[in-house]
Amino acid sequence: MNRAYRIMVVPILFLLVGSVAGCWTTDEEAINDCRQQALCVSSSGILMKDNQPYFGAGVNYFNAFNRTLMDPKDTSYHYGFEVLAKYHIPFARFMAGGYWPAEYNLYFQDKERYFQLLDGVVKAAEDHGVGLIPSLFWHSATVPDLVGEPRSSWGDTESRTISFMRQYVKEVVTRYKNSEAIWGWEFGNEYNLDIDLPNAPDHRPPVHPELGTARERSDKDDLTLDMMQTAYREFAKEVRTYDSDAIVIGGNSMPRPSAWNQNAHNTFDQDTESQFAEALAAQNVDPLSMVSVHFYLTDDQRFNRPFHADEWLSLTMKAALEAQKPLFIGEFGVSDAEREGGMLDPELAKQKFEQLLVSIEEARVPLSAVWVYDYYGQREWNVTADNGRAYQLEQLQALNERFTARAQKETTS
């Protein structure tokens, strides 16, 4: 992850959201209108599991499937899930497909073998009691490239892109919906960062024909909010055809600081707080069941002023409450490339990670996931039980134990 970071995280500023949006509840309506399996959202907007309000922090196990898709002999995910179970990490978000179009070759050549490889990942998670949130269409250009269409085809309900999406959703959801490991379904990763860009020609998808991409890009590859909303709606409707309860997530990052103005005026002018809330709701459109964001401690200004991370988190929780949708922080974390005085400082990263967990816990965020577990492609972010970032697994374990203890206390009181 190439991101800049703020040195300090200030204390929680907006206690209202912490006491309401993420409160512990025993409301009978909330408890009784969700089935036990997976995660679901009650009619009152509360995240539920096993007929109780749920709070949990997991990990991104980005390439748990992709590693075996690229090399069927690589089943190291077995050990990966074993370690997660040891630390009582409740769930993992992962890429449930290829990143580049060429990584779908096996899918088209031998579909049953393709799904047998994915079966192995799901079975390993089941065996170790780890939940899964598969993200089905991680990279926004991959499916359009697969079917020979531009990226804007996500906005056309009659396109080959949407047709392939429906086909893949049907195959995946019907195959795994009854697995105890499956907690919910996610569309993709951070599509909202690519929409309505005034400088869109500078940010079109990369061209790598040897990996199966298109040979060139044009303005037809530029995404808009309307296109993304169409894709999300069609995805959620297709999931609901086969699974009526489990959460359905877009997979967004937090809206850009100018998201509302990009859509309304094609400018990078900073949004106001109310415009931020409008953009957040629009990017997590119904029938998606959760508000999805990715939470990193950036140095970006918002609202034309310095902006603290906890303030953003509180505003996001408030907006999610108003939308009656639980908040999912699909990614959060810090890199060891935290610099102070020009020096690499892993200890500073550790302090900032601890502060992030405090922010998430005090804001009562229902669901969150650390970036990134067991992924050597990003060494400065990689978290394993055997490297210098193992403290993150330990701290996640402690946080989840506090979540469990508090839930038990609130349920029995």
C-alpha positions in Angstrom: 0.0 0.0 0.0 1.4 3.4 -1.0 -0.1 5.7 1.5 1.1 8.6 3.7 0.3 8.6 7.4 -0.4 11.0 10.1 1.8 10.6 13.2 -0.8 10.9 15.9 -4.4 9.8 16.3 -6.4 12.0 18.5 -8.9 10.7 21.1 -12.5 10.0 20.0 -14.3 13.3 19.5 -17.8 12.3 18.9 -19.1 10.1 21.7 -22.7 10.2 20.3 -21.9 7.9 17.5 -20.0 5.5 19.7 -22.9 5.3 22.1 -25.6 4.9 19.4 -24.3 3.6 16.1 -22.3 0.8 17.5 -24.0 0.2 20.8 -24.5 -3.2 22.3 -28.2 -4.2 22.2 -30.6 -6.9 23.1 -33.5 -5.5 21.1 -35.8 -8.4 20.4 -36.6 -7.3 16.9 -32.9 -7.1 16.1 -32.2 -10.6 17.5 -35.1 -12.4 15.9 -35.1 -11.3 12.3 -31.8 -12.9 11.1 -30.8 -16.5 10.7 -27.9 -17.9 12.6 -25.6 -18.8 9.7 -23.2 -16.1 8.4 -23.4 -12.4 9.1 -26.6 -10.6 8.4 -28.2 -7.2 9.1 -31.4 -6.8 11.0 -34.3 -4.7 9.9 -33.1 -2.1 12.4 -29.6 -2.0 10.8 -27.7 -4.0 13.4 -25.0 -6.5 12.3 -25.9 -10.0 13.6 -24.4 -13.4 14.0 -25.8 -16.4 15.8 -28.9 -14.3 16.7 -26.8 -11.8 18.6 -25.4 -8.3 17.7 -21.9 -8.9 16.4 -18.6 -7.1 16.7 -15.4 -8.5 15.3 -12.0 -7.7 13.8 -10.4 -10.0 11.2 -7.7 -9.8 8.5 -7.3 -9.5 4.8 -6.0 -12.8 3.5 -5.7 -11.3 0.1 -4.2 -14.2 -1.9 -5.4 -17.2 0.1 -7.1 -18.5 -3.1 -4.9 -16.8 -5.7 -1.7 -18.6 -4.5 -3.2 -22.0 -5.2 -4.8 -20.8 -8.4 -1.4 -19.8 -9.6 0.3 -22.9 -8.2 -2.1 -25.8 -7.3 0.7 -27.3 -5.2 0.7 -24.3 -3.0 -1.8 -25.1 -0.2 -0.1 -23.0 2.4 -3.5 -21.5 3.2 -4.0 -24.6 5.5 -1.3 -23.4 7.8 -2.5 -19.8 7.4 -6.0 -20.6 8.7 -4.5 -22.7 11.4 -2.5 -19.7 12.7 -5.6 -17.5 12.4 -7.5 -19.9 14.5 -4.7 -20.0 17.1 -5.1 -16.3 17.5 -8.9 -16.5 17.5 -9.1 -14.3 14.4 -12.8 -14.7 13.4 -12.7 -14.1 9.7 -10.7 -13.2 6.6 -11.6 -11.2 3.5 -9.9 -12.6 0.4 -9.9 -12.2 -3.4 -12.1 -15.0 -4.8 -11.0 -15.0 -8.3 -8.1 -13.8 -10.5 -6.6 -10.3 -10.5 -5.5 -10.3 -14.1 -7.7 -11.7 -16.9 -5.1 -14.4 -17.6 -5.6 -15.8 -14.1 -9.1 -17.0 -15.3 -7.6 -19.4 -17.9 -8.3 -22.4 -15.7 -11.8 -21.2 -15.1 -12.5 -21.3 -18.9 -10.5 -24.5 -19.6 -11.5 -26.6 -16.6 -14.1 -25.0 -14.5 -14.6 -27.9 -12.1 -10.8 -28.0 -11.4 -10.9 -24.2 -10.8 -13.7 -24.6 -8.2 -12.0 -27.6 -6.6 -9.1 -25.3 -5.8 -11.5 -22.8 -4.3 -13.2 -25.7 -2.4 -9.9 -26.3 -0.7 -9.7 -22.8 0.6 -13.3 -22.8 1.9 -12.8 -26.3 3.5 -9.6 -25.2 5.2 -11.4 -22.2 6.7 -14.3 -24.5 7.8 -11.9 -26.9 9.4 -10.3 -24.2 11.5 -13.5 -22.2 12.3 -12.5 -19.1 10.4 -15.1 -17.1 8.6 -14.7 -15.9 5.0 -15.8 -12.8 3.1 -14.9 -13.5 -0.6 -14.5 -10.5 -2.8 -15.5 -11.8 -6.2 -14.4 -9.1 -8.7 -11.4 -7.5 -7.1 -10.0 -5.4 -10.0 -12.5 -3.2 -11.9 -11.1 -3.9 -15.4 -10.7 -7.6 -15.2 -14.2 -8.8 -16.1 -14.6 -6.3 -18.9 -11.3 -7.3 -20.3 -12.3 -11.0 -20.1 -15.3 -10.4 -22.2 -13.9 -7.8 -24.6 -15.7 -4.8 -23.3 -14.6 -1.4 -21.9 -14.9 -0.8 -18.2 -17.9 1.4 -18.6 -19.9 -1.8 -19.4 -20.3 -2.2 -15.6 -23.1 0.4 -16.1 -25.0 -1.5 -18.8 -27.3 -4.2 -17.4 -27.4 -5.9 -20.9 -23.6 -6.0 -21.2 -21.4 -9.1 -21.4 -19.7 -7.8 -18.3 -22.8 -7.9 -16.2 -23.8 -11.3 -17.8 -20.5 -12.8 -16.7 -20.9 -11.2 -13.2 -24.3 -12.9 -12.8 -22.9 -16.2 -14.0 -20.0 -16.2 -11.6 -22.1 -15.0 -8.7 -24.5 -17.9 -9.3 -21.7 -20.4 -9.5 -20.0 -19.2 -6.4 -22.9 -18.4 -4.2 -24.9 -21.6 -4.9 -21.7 -23.7 -4.3 -20.8 -22.1 -1.0 -23.8 -20.4 0.6 -24.4 -23.3 3.0 -20.8 -23.4 4.2 -20.4 -22.3 7.8 -17.2 -20.5 6.7 -19.1 -18.0 4.4 -20.0 -14.9 6.3 -21.0 -12.7 3.4 -20.3 -11.6 -0.2 -18.3 -8.6 -1.5 -18.3 -7.2 -5.0 -14.8 -5.9 -5.5 -12.0 -3.6 -4.2 -12.1 0.2 -4.1 -14.0 0.8 -7.3 -15.2 4.1 -5.8 -11.7 5.5 -6.0 -11.9 5.3 -9.8 -15.2 7.0 -10.4 -15.9 10.6 -11.6 -12.3 11.6 -11.9 -11.7 15.0 -13.5 -8.3 13.6 -14.6 -9.6 10.2 -15.7 -7.3 9.8 -18.7 -4.4 9.7 -16.2 -5.9 6.9 -14.2 -7.3 4.4 -16.7 -6.6 0.7 -16.0 -3.1 -0.6 -16.9 -2.4 -2.2 -20.2 -0.7 -5.6 -20.1 -1.8 -7.7 -23.0 0.4 -10.6 -21.9 -1.8 -10.8 -18.8 -5.0 -10.7 -20.8 -5.9 -7.0 -20.6 -7.1 -4.9 -23.5 -4.4 -3.5 -25.7 -5.5 0.1 -25.3 -7.8 2.3 -23.2 -10.2 5.1 -24.0 -12.8 7.3 -22.4 -15.1 4.3 -22.5 -12.9 2.9 -19.7 -13.8 5.8 -17.4 -16.1 4.9 -14.5 -18.9 7.1 -13.0 -21.0 6.8 -9.9 -24.0 5.7 -11.9 -22.0 2.9 -13.5 -20.7 1.7 -10.2 -24.2 1.9 -8.6 -25.6 -0.2 -11.5 -23.0 -2.9 -11.0 -23.5 -2.9 -7.2 -27.3 -3.2 -7.6 -27.1 -6.0 -10.1 -24.6 -7.8 -8.0 -26.7 -7.5 -4.8 -29.8 -8.6 -6.6 -28.1 -11.6 -8.1 -26.7 -12.6 -4.7 -30.1 -12.3 -3.1 -31.5 -14.7 -5.7 -29.5 -17.4 -4.0 -28.8 -16.1 -0.5 -31.5 -14.1 1.2 -29.6 -13.3 4.4 -25.8 -13.0 4.3 -24.3 -9.5 4.1 -23.6 -8.0 0.7 -20.8 -5.5 0.5 -19.5 -3.2 -2.2 -15.9 -3.2 -1.1 -15.3 0.6 -1.2 -12.6 2.6 0.3 -13.6 5.8 2.0 -14.9 8.4 -0.5 -12.3 10.8 -1.9 -12.2 14.2 -0.2 -13.9 15.6 -3.3 -16.2 12.7 -4.2 -19.4 14.7 -4.1 -17.9 17.6 -6.2 -16.3 15.2 -8.6 -19.8 13.8 -9.4 -21.7 17.1 -9.3 -19.2 19.5 -10.8 -16.2 17.5 -12.2 -13.8 19.2 -9.9 -11.5 18.2 -7.0 -13.0 20.9 -4.8 -13.2 19.6 -1.2 -16.6 18.4 0.0 -18.4 19.7 3.0 -19.3 17.3 5.9 -22.9 16.9 4.6 -21.6 16.3 1.1 -19.3 13.6 2.4 -22.3 11.9 4.0 -24.2 12.1 0.7 -21.3 10.6 -1.2 -20.8 7.8 1.3 -24.5 6.8 1.1 -24.5 7.1 -2.7 -21.4 4.9 -3.0 -23.0 2.2 -0.7 -26.3 2.2 -2.5 -29.2 -0.1 -1.7 -29.5 -3.1 -1.8 -26.0 -3.3 -0.4 -26.4 -4.2 3.3 -23.4 -2.4 4.8 -21.4 0.8 4.4 -17.9 -0.2 3.3 -14.8 1.9 3.8 -11.0 1.5 4.1 -9.5 3.3 7.0 -5.9 4.6 6.8 -4.3 7.5 8.6 -3.7 9.8 5.6 -2.3 13.3 5.7 -5.1 14.4 3.3 -7.1 17.4 4.3 -10.9 17.2 4.3 -13.5 19.9 4.4 -10.7 22.4 3.6 -9.1 21.9 7.0 -6.8 19.6 8.9 -8.7 16.4 9.6 -8.1 13.9 12.3 -8.7 10.3 11.7 -11.1 9.8 14.7 -13.2 12.7 13.5 -13.6 11.0 10.1 -14.4 7.7 11.8 -17.1 9.4 13.9 -18.6 11.1 10.9 -18.6 7.8 9.0 -20.3 6.0 11.8 -22.9 8.7 12.0 -23.6 8.5 8.3 -23.9 4.7 8.5 -26.3 5.0 11.4 -28.5 7.4 9.3 -28.5 4.9 6.5 -29.3 2.1 8.9 -26.4 0.1 7.7 -23.5 -1.3 9.8 -20.0 -0.1 9.0 -17.4 -2.4 7.6 -13.8 -1.2 7.6 -12.7 -3.7 5.0 -9.1 -2.6 5.3 -7.1 -0.8 8.0 -3.5 -0.9 9.1 -0.1 0.7 9.1 3.1 -0.1 7.2 6.6 -0.6 8.7 7.7 2.2 6.4 6.7 4.7 9.0 9.3 7.4 9.0 10.4 9.9 11.6 13.5 11.9 11.0 14.0 10.1 7.7 14.5 6.7 9.4 12.5 3.5 9.1 10.6 3.1 12.4 8.7 -0.2 13.0 8.1 0.8 16.6 6.3 3.9 15.5 4.1 1.7 13.2 3.3 -0.4 16.3 2.2 2.6 18.3 0.0 3.8 15.5 -1.5 0.3 15.0 -2.4 0.3 18.7 -4.0 3.7 18.3 -6.0 2.5 15.4 -7.4 -0.4 17.4 -8.4 2.0 20.2 -10.2 4.2 17.7 -12.1 1.3 16.1 -13.1 -0.1 19.5 -14.2 3.1 21.0 -16.2 4.1 17.9 -18.0 0.7 18.2 -17.2 -0.3 14.6 -19.0 -3.6 14.1 -16.7 -5.2 11.5 -13.1 -4.5 10.4 -10.1 -6.2 8.8 -6.4 -5.6 8.9 -4.4 -5.2 5.8 -2.6 -7.6 5.1 -2.1 -11.2 6.4 0.5 -13.6 4.9 1.1 -11.7 1.7 4.8 -11.4 0.9 4.0 -9.3 -2.1 3.9 -6.3 0.3 6.6 -7.0 2.9 6.2 -3.7 4.7 2.5 -4.5 5.3 2.8 -8.3 5.7 1.6 -9.7 9.0 2.4 -13.3 10.0 3.0 -15.1 13.3 6.7 -15.4 12.4 7.7 -11.9 11.6 8.1 -8.6 13.4 4.5 -7.7 12.8 3.1 -10.6 14.8 2.0 -8.2 17.5 -0.9 -7.2 15.2 -2.3 -10.8 15.5 -1.8 -10.6 19.3 -3.6 -7.3 19.5 -6.4 -8.4 17.3 -6.9 -11.5 19.5 -7.1 -9.2 22.6 -9.6 -6.9 20.9 -11.8 -9.8 19.9 -11.7 -11.2 23.4 -12.9 -7.8 24.7 -15.7 -7.8 22.1 -16.8 -11.2 23.2 -16.6 -10.4 26.9 -18.6 -7.2 26.5 -21.2 -9.0 24.4 -21.6 -11.6 27.1 -21.9 -9.0 29.8 -24.5 -7.0 27.9 -26.5 -10.1 27.0 -26.7 -11.3 30.6 -27.2 -7.9 32.3 
